[in-house]
Amino acid sequence: MDKAKVEEALKQVRPALQRDGGDIELVSVEDNGVVKVRLKGACGSCPMSTMTLKMGVEKHLKQQIPEVKEVVQVA
């Protein structure tokens, strides 16, 4: 899976996170379709961050890049 494609897709969701005082950083793209990200700023400590990650970021990435199987948050 192309890391540049994943980064480009993350750029599309980044403004929404930044509006809420947060951000997202791409940590790695695994061969098995797992994308690892780090939520930063307000998103890192928000109780809704899991929902944002799964229903927002993961859903968007899967639509843009079919090879994405899962998006996980790392510390």
C-alpha positions as CSV (number, residue, x, y, z in Angstrom):
1,M,0.0,0.0,0.0
2,D,1.3,3.4,-0.9
3,K,2.2,5.6,2.1
4,A,1.8,8.7,0.0
5,K,-1.8,7.8,-0.9
6,V,-2.6,7.3,2.7
7,E,-1.0,10.7,3.6
8,E,-3.0,12.4,0.9
9,A,-6.3,10.8,2.2
10,L,-5.4,12.0,5.7
11,K,-5.0,15.6,4.4
12,Q,-8.6,15.5,3.4
13,V,-9.8,14.7,7.0
14,R,-7.2,16.8,8.8
15,P,-9.1,20.2,8.6
16,A,-12.0,18.8,10.5
17,L,-9.7,17.6,13.3
18,Q,-7.9,20.9,13.3
19,R,-11.1,22.8,13.7
20,D,-11.6,21.0,17.0
21,G,-8.1,21.7,18.2
22,G,-6.6,18.4,17.2
23,D,-4.5,16.8,14.4
24,I,-3.5,13.4,13.1
25,E,-0.1,12.0,12.3
26,L,0.6,9.0,10.1
27,V,2.9,6.6,12.0
28,S,3.1,3.7,9.6
29,V,1.4,1.7,6.8
30,E,1.7,-2.0,7.4
31,D,1.7,-4.7,4.6
32,N,-1.4,-6.3,6.1
33,G,-3.5,-3.2,5.4
34,V,-3.3,-1.7,8.9
35,V,-2.7,2.0,9.1
36,K,-1.2,3.3,12.4
37,V,-1.9,6.9,13.3
38,R,-1.3,9.2,16.3
39,L,-4.1,11.6,17.3
40,K,-2.6,14.8,18.6
41,G,-3.8,17.9,20.4
42,A,-7.4,17.9,21.7
43,C,-8.0,14.7,19.7
44,G,-5.4,12.8,21.8
45,S,-7.3,13.2,25.0
46,C,-10.9,13.4,23.7
47,P,-13.3,10.7,25.0
48,M,-14.8,10.6,21.5
49,S,-11.5,9.9,19.8
50,T,-12.2,6.2,19.2
51,M,-15.4,7.2,17.4
52,T,-13.6,9.8,15.4
53,L,-11.0,7.3,14.5
54,K,-13.3,4.5,13.4
55,M,-16.3,6.3,12.0
56,G,-14.4,9.2,10.5
57,V,-10.8,8.5,9.7
58,E,-11.0,4.8,9.1
59,K,-14.2,5.0,7.0
60,H,-12.7,7.8,4.8
61,L,-9.5,5.9,4.3
62,K,-11.3,2.7,3.3
63,Q,-13.4,4.6,0.8
64,Q,-10.3,6.2,-0.7
65,I,-8.0,3.2,-0.5
66,P,-9.6,-0.2,-0.7
67,E,-6.5,-1.9,0.6
68,V,-6.9,-0.3,4.0
69,K,-8.3,-2.9,6.4
70,E,-8.1,-1.1,9.7
71,V,-6.9,2.2,11.2
72,V,-5.4,1.9,14.7
73,Q,-4.2,4.6,17.2
74,V,-0.8,4.3,18.7
75,A,0.6,6.2,21.7
